Structure formats: structure tokens, C-alpha cells
Amino acid sequence: MFGAASVSRRHGRSAAAKLTYFAVALVTFATTTATASATTARPAVRPTARRPAVPQLDWADCGDGFDCATATLPLDYDQPQGATIKLKLIRLPASDPSRRIGSVFLNPGGPGGSGVDMVRQVGKLLYSDEVRARFDLVGFDPRGIRRSTPLHCFDSLDEALGVLTPYAFPFTRPEDRAWEHSDRLLADACSTHAGPIIDHMSTANVARDLDLLRQAVGDAQLTYAGYSYGSYIGNTYANLFPGKVRALIVDGVLDPIAWSTGRGNDARTLPFSTRIGSDEGAAVTLQQFFELCDRGGRSCAFSGNAAGRYRNLTRRLLDNPLVLPDGTVISYADVVGFTLNSLYDPPTWPKLAKTLAQVEAALSEPAVAGDDLQTELTAYDNYPNFVEGGPGVACSDTNNPSTPGAWATAAAAADREFGYFGRPWTWLSSVCAVWPGADHDRYMGPFTHRTANPAPCANPMSFPSRGRPPPTRREPQ
């Protein structure tokens, strides 16, 4: 969720976790909710409100076979004729227009991920030739994110990174306090500079936008594929507009109750980023990496009791961070954050193994560390509003403890139970304790409405569900 790998700047190193876990697809580890009830869903717009206008999309060629457009939509669906926002879209047109069925809307996750980037970068590789022949693939940047009307709390990314701590996540009590101070700086900046979008960034409003975009492309019902956090967009849409679902695919499914409210009194003591169980899933996946690496022998640079080597490596970094010849410091948090990023993408695991072996060697002889080691552990994605965009959605959607100290307690408990990833997954949401925005039109359940058509769901095998096998994913037809 929020960010990319650790950055090579004194005030930016927390991008390894504090940014990564809001921007990386937030994969969680419970199945979607049951659809036992056929109760009528909450209306997308209050009955007394005037219906918002369907936007006109003027598609224009934007290179390499793609078309782009801008949609004008209400800022506030309670006042659909009031202030507006702009949403940026891209489409890969169906390759066989004579057999075209409609559009597939896509979201890659986050919150904060760009659907425009997703379609442009991988649209021509998604699904089968037959699917791409019969469907337009449509991506959009959700409200508050990237090219759409963005949440900006700073004048530049450098200024935003300047409020962050110099480590990926806190481990000691002094680091906890510094992290909490960083959260207050971010919240203060957003309180001063964000503008009205900060109070209208909930996933429910994204779902309402999606329903208007569905109508704008001429589809009677929605065909949608959402990955990771994108599954929550699909789940929310299905409960707000159950009769408008043609085909809904949710993959890497997060538990919508754990995300939004928690169960019972969970939200009083557990942040949403702890409730969703991502630390447990990451711990399981790390063990899979260790087992595969050891099985690979010499072909894996970190083989030979990989789990033990990792444990010793991280313990040494806790006692004595690695100082590279140029003065760059590589800490426990940097290595754990880099590991967590890599676990999302199994094809990069050979690079993860090589990097861990390099860090291990450099702890004994820092001079052997090459420039590529610093680049791997300190690179970051220059995303314009990573810092505030992810929290703008997540804090709007979720109930969380009211005191910052709850994060320290939850983080320590999660680390004791699931090892390396309890702290990073818990602390990533700590700014929600002081977040200044509040979307009163958010949707908090129930998540039990029966859709007009079934909604296939899947959990990636690298992030297993808790005690349940992942269902089979099906392509739209």
C-alpha cells in the first residue's frame, strides 16, 4: 500500500514502507464476503438529490493504439450539480469491433494505483486474445490520484518527502515518537493545503464515479476487474449497485469488514492495516521464498538455510546498521521493507536473493558493496502524490484507534506473532490517527448484497488466504 522502495535521501528513506504499503497493491488474505442476502443496496445518491449527469467522453488518440479522455464528475454526490472534479481515462479498443461486447474497467490496487498506467503498460498483455478482441480495456485514475483531480498537500514531491522520517518504519520508542511527529506534519500540511477533495476520496465515491463511467461508455451493466485494493472498489460497487453488475472479478481480495470497521470492538485498538492480516500473508510468503531458494541450491544466491541467514542478517542490522563507503546507511527497516516489496513479485525473487547476499557480505566488508546495492535498496518511484494520495483514500474508508499510541502496541504484538512484517504493516496507517479529512458519504457495509451476476474472486497463491484455498479466477466473457 502507500509507496516504493527505500529512497536515497535523509528525509525520504521511509518511502520503503511508509510510501510502499499504500501504493503497492494492498493484498490481503481473507476471502470475499458471502452474498446471502438479497436486501436492496443503499442508493448511490440520496433519494432527494438530483441525479448527476452522465459525463461525455471525447476519446482522442494518445499514442501506441490507445485512446484517452477526461470525465467531469461531481465532487460531492449529495450536491451533484455543484463543484466538479476531473477523472483521466485510457482505453485499449477492442481489436474486433464487429464482435465487441463492451468495456472492462480495471484497477491495479493501492489505494493510489493508476488505472491509466496499468492499461498503458500491460493492457496489450492482459487476458487472452479473444477477450481483448471483444472488450475495450479501460483504466482510470481514481479521484484524488495522479492525473485526476489530485490531493496535493505540498508544492512538490521533495517537499512532501521532507516531512518523512529517515527510516522505513519505527522499531524503538524514540523512533515511534519521531514517526508520530511526521504523521502530524503530514496531517497539518493536508489540513492547510488539501482543498475540498480531501473530504470526498472514499472508495464509495470511486464506485459512484465508476457507475457514471459505465454509463458514459454505453454499458448497461459493469464489467470490472480489480486487483488487491481494487477488489474493495469492486466489492463496494457490488453492494451499492448490485443490479448493475455484469461481470465482476476481484483478485487478491481484501476482507471488506476488516478494512472498513473491523469486527466487534477491533477498531478501538487495532488499525485497519493490522486487521487485514497482510503481515501474516507476508510471513507465509517469505517462508515460501526461503524454501524455494534452498531448493534451488547454487542457482539462488541466498541458499543454504536461507531462513537462518535472513534471521542473522536482520539481527546484525538491528545492532549495527550497514554504512556503505559513500555514507549511505542501510538499516534493518530498509532490508525488511525491500524484502516485503519483492515478495509481491515472484519473478524478482532471484534479485531479492542476490541483494540479501550482497548485504550479508557487505556487513563483513563494506567496501565490497557495489553501486547496484545502494540503487536496489534506495530507489523509489517518483509518484507525484504518493505521500498523501494513499492515506486520503484509506483514512477516509476506515475506522481506526483514536490515539497514536495504539499503533505502537499493535505493531509490537503483530511483530511477536508474525515476525518481520508486523511493524511495517501496522505503522503504514498511523497517519489515520490524525488525518484531517472525513468523507461522510463513505460506505461501511453491509457487504452482503446479491449481485445480478456472480462475482468470481481469487487470492494470489503467493499470498494465501487464511485457511481457505483460493477460488479459481475466470476471465470476463
N, C-alpha and C positions, 0 to 999 in steps of 0.2 A: 504494500500500500504506500503511502507517501514517499517516493524518491528514487535515487540511483545509487551507484557505488560511492564509497567514501571519497571526498574531494580533497585536492591538494591545496588547501588554504587554511590558515589558522582558524578562521571562524566558520569553515564550511565542512569540516570533517564529519559532522553529524549527518550529512546527506547520505552516508552509508546506511543509516537506519531511519533517522527522523524524516528524511525525504523518501527513502526507498519504499518503506512499507505502506505509504499512501499511494504511490504511483505504480509500483509493481502490482500486477494483478493480485487482488486480495483473495487467495484461495483458502477456503475453509473446509471443514471436514465433517459436515453432517449433511444428510440428505434433505431434499426439499420437503415442505410440509405436505400433509395429506390434503386431499380435496374431498372431504367427507360431507361438506355442507353445500347446499345449493342456494344459500342465502343471497339475497340481492346485494351487490357490492356498493360501497359508499360511492356516491356520484362524483365524477371528476370535477364538476363545478357545482357549487351550491344551487339549489333549485331556484332561488330568487335572482341569481346572477344571469346576465345576458350571456348567450353563448359566444365564445370567442370566434373570430373569423379564421377560416382555413387559409393558411398562407399561400401565396402564389410563388412557385419555384421557377425561376428563369434559368434553366440549365445552360451552361456555356462550356465549351471545350477548355479543359485546363491541362492538356498535355497527356501523351502516352496512352490515349484511349479512354481517359477519364473525363467526366463532366463535373462541374462544381456549381453550387448555388448558395444563396443566402435566404434564410427564412426569417420573417418578422413575427414574433410571438409575444403574448402578454408577459410582462414581468410578474404580475400578480393575477392569478386566475379568479380571485374574488372581485377584481376590477378589470375585466377582460378588455374594456375599451379604454383603459388608462395607459400608463407607461409601457413601453415595449423593449424587447431585447432582440438581438440578432443571433441566429444559430447558423454556423457554417456546415455545409454538407458536401459530400462527394459521392459519385456513383460510378460503378463499372457496369455499363449497359449490358443487358442480356445479349449473348452472341448470336442467338437465333430469334430475332424479334417476332417472326411469324408464329412461334410456339411459346412466346413469353407468357408466364403465369402472373408475375407481379414482382414485388421487391422484397429482399431480405434485408432488414435493418440489423446492424451489428454494433456491438460494444465490446471492447477488449478487456475492460475491468478498470481497476483503480481503487477508489474513485480518483478521477483525474486523468484517466486514459483517453487518448484521442481516437475516436472512430474514423476521423478523416485520415490520420496517419495509418491506421490499421488497414483500411481498404486500399490506400495507395501503395503500401509496402507489400502486402501479402494477398490482396484481393484476387489476383490472377492465379494464385496457387490454392485458394480455398475450395474445399469440397471437390466435386467431380466436374468433368467437362459438361455433363448433362445438366447439373444444377446451374452452372454458370451460363449455359445456353438458354435457360428458361426463366432465370431471375436476374433482375438488376441487383447488384450488391451495393447497399447504401450505408455509408458511415456518416456520423455527425459528431461534432464536439459538443458535449452537454453544456447547458447553461453554466456560466461561471468559469469554463475551462477553455484554455488555449485560444483558438481563433474566434470562438463565440464570445458574446459579451462576457469579459473575464472579471473575476475577482482579483483586484490588484490592491495590495496594502502597502506597496512600496513603489518607488520610481524605477527600480531596476532589480534584476536578479542578484547582482552583487550586494545591493542594499539589503535585500531580504536575507541572503546568506549571512550577512553581518550580524544578525541577531541570534544566530545559532551557536551552540556550544562547540568546542573543539574536539568532541568525541562523539562516537556513533550512538551511544546510549549510556546512561549513568550506571555506575556499579557501586560507588561509595556514597555515603551520606553527603559529603561536600559536593560531589557531582550531582546528586539528586537536587540539591538546593540550586546549583547553577542551572540545571535543566529547567526547573520550575521558574527561575528568573527569566530564562529565554522564552518560555511559554508566555509569560506576562508581557514581554517586549513585543512578541508577535501579536498577541491579542490587542495590546494598546495601539499598535500600528493599524490593525484592521478596524478597530473602533473609530479611529480618526480618518482613515483614508478609503475604506472599502466601498462606500456608497450603498445604494439600496439593494444591489444584487445579493449581498451577504445574507439577507433575510428571506431569500427565495431560491435557495440552492438544494432543497431536499430532493431525494430520489422521486418522491411523489410528483413534484413539478416536472422532473425529467420525463416521467411516464405520461404526464398530461401533454408535454411537448411532443412526445413520440406519437400520441394519438392524433394530434393535428398533422404531423408529418405523414402519418399513414394516409390520412385523407388527402393530403396535398399530392401524393404520388398516385392517387386514384385507386387504392386498395380498399375493398370493403372490410377486410379483416387483416390483422397484423401477422406478418411472418417475421420472426425475430430470433437472433442467436446472440446470447450474452454469456461472456466468459468471466469467471471469478466474480468480482463485484458486479459485473454486468448481469449476473444471474439475479441479483437483487432488483435491478431495474425490471427484468422480465417478470419476476415474482410480483413486484408491486403493480406493474401494468395488469397482470392477470387478475389481481384482486380488485383493482379499480375499474377495469373494463373486461370482465370475464366473457361477455358475449362477443367481443371484438377480436378474440384470439383465433387465428387460422392455424398457425404452427409456431410453437414456442420451444426453443432449445435453450436449456440452461446447463452450463458445463463448468465444473469447478465450483459447485454450489455452496453458497454460504447459508447458514441457518438464519432465516429472517427474524425469528424471535430473539435469538441470541444477539443478533446485530442491533435490533431496534430497542427492545425493552428489557431483555433478559427474562428469566423465569423467576417467579416469586419476587423476592427482595434482592435479586442479584445486583441490580443497578445501584444499590446503595453502597456496595463495597467493591464491585468488580467493573472495571472499564470494559467497554464493548470489545476492545481489541484483545482482552483476555478471555471474555466469554465465548468468542467464536472458535476457540480451540486450535488456532493456527500454530501455536507453539508445539502442541502435541503432534500435529501433522508434520511439522518440520523436523522434529526429533526422529520420527519414524523414517522419513525420507533420508536423513543423514545416515542412519544405520544402513539403509539400502546402498548409499554411496560407499560406505566403508566395506560392506560385503562384496560389492561388485569390484571395487578397487583391489581388495585382497585376492579375489578370484582371478583378476587379470594379471597378477604377478608383475613381471618386468614391464609389461605394457602400460601399467599405471604407476606414475611417479611417486605415489604416496602409499604404495602397497607394503605389506609386512606389518600386520597388526595396526591397520590404519586407525582404528578407534583409539588404541592406546597412544599412538603417535600424536593424534589430534588432542587428546586429553593432556598429554605432557606439554605439547606446544602451547596450548591456551593457558595452562598454569604458569608456564615460564613468562608468557607475555603479561599476565596479571602482576607478577612480581617485578618484571623488568621489561617495559616496552622496548621494541626494537628501534634503534636510531640508525637510519641509513647514512651513508657518507655525506649526503648533501644536507643533513639535519632533519630530514623528514622523519616523523615518529610514527611507527606502526604499532598500534595498541591491540589489546585483547578484543575490544569492541570493533575495531576495523576488520580483524580477521573473521570474527563471528558474523559481522554484517555482510562481508564479502561472501562468506560461505552460504548464508541464507539467500542472497541474491542468486547465487549459482544453482542452488537446489531447484529453482523454478525451471531450469532449462537443462535437462539431462545431456543434450549434445555438448554442453560446455564443461561437463564433469572432468574430462581429461585436462582441461586448462585449470580447473579448480585444484586437481591433484598436483599439477606442476607448480602452481603458485604456493600451495601449502608446503611442498618440499623445499621451495626456494626460501620461504620464511624460516623454516626449520634450519636450513643450512646457514642462513644469514644470522641467526641468533648466536651461532658459534663463531662465525667470522663475517661481520657486517660488510666487509669490503667485497665479498663475493656477490652481493646483491646487485643485480643489473637494473638498468633504467626501466625494463619492462615490468619488474616487480612493483616499482612505485606507480607506474601507469595503471596496472591492474587494480591495485588497492586504493588508488586515489582519484580515479577517473569519475566523472559524473556527467549526466545528461543535462545539457543546457536548456532546461524546460522553463519557459518564462514565469509560470505561476505555480510551480511545484509546491513552494513553501506554504502558500495559503489556499491553493485550489482544493487539495485533498481534504484538509480539515473543514473547509467551507461546506463540503457535502457531508462528510462523516459526522461532524459535530451537530449538524442540522438534523440528521436522521436518528441519532441515538440518545438514549438515556444513560447517564454516567454518574459516578460519585460526585458529590458537591465540593469535596475538599481535595487539594492536590496530594496530600499525604497518602490517600488511598492507593495511588499508583505505586508508591514505593512498597507498600505492604503486599499488594497483589503481585508486583514484579518479583519480589523475593520468594514468595510462595510458588509462583509459576516456575521460577528457575529451579527450586528444590524438586519440583515434580517432573519437569520436562527438560532440565538441563540448560544448554546454552541459549535457547531461544525464548525462554520465558520473559527475561527482561526486555529484549528488543521489541517483542510483540506487544508487551504491556505498555511500555513507555511511549510508543509511537502515537498514542491517542491522548497523551496527558494535557495537551493544549485545550481539549474539550472542557476541562475543569474551569477555564476562564474565558472560553470563546464568547465573543460579544454578539454573534449572530443568533437568530432564532426564527425558524420557519414554522409559522403556525398552521400551515397547510400540509405539513408532513403526514405521512401515513404510518400508523403504528399497529396495524392489524385490524381485524383478524386476517390470517393468511390461509384461509380455508375455503375460498370460493371455488366453485366448479367452473372450469372454462368450457367454452363451446367445443373445443377440440383438445385432445390430450397434449400434455407438455412433456416431451422426453427430457430426462436430466441425466447428467453424468458427473462423476468425480474423477479427475485425472488419476491414473494409477500411481503416480509419484506422490500423490497427496491423498492417502486412503481415508475413507470415511471411518468414523469410529464404530468398529464392529459390524459394519454393513458393507457388502460388496457393491461396487459402483454399478448402476444400471447401464445398459448399452445405449450409446448415443446414436441417434438417427439423423440423417441429413434431411433438410426440407424437401418436400416433393410437391 
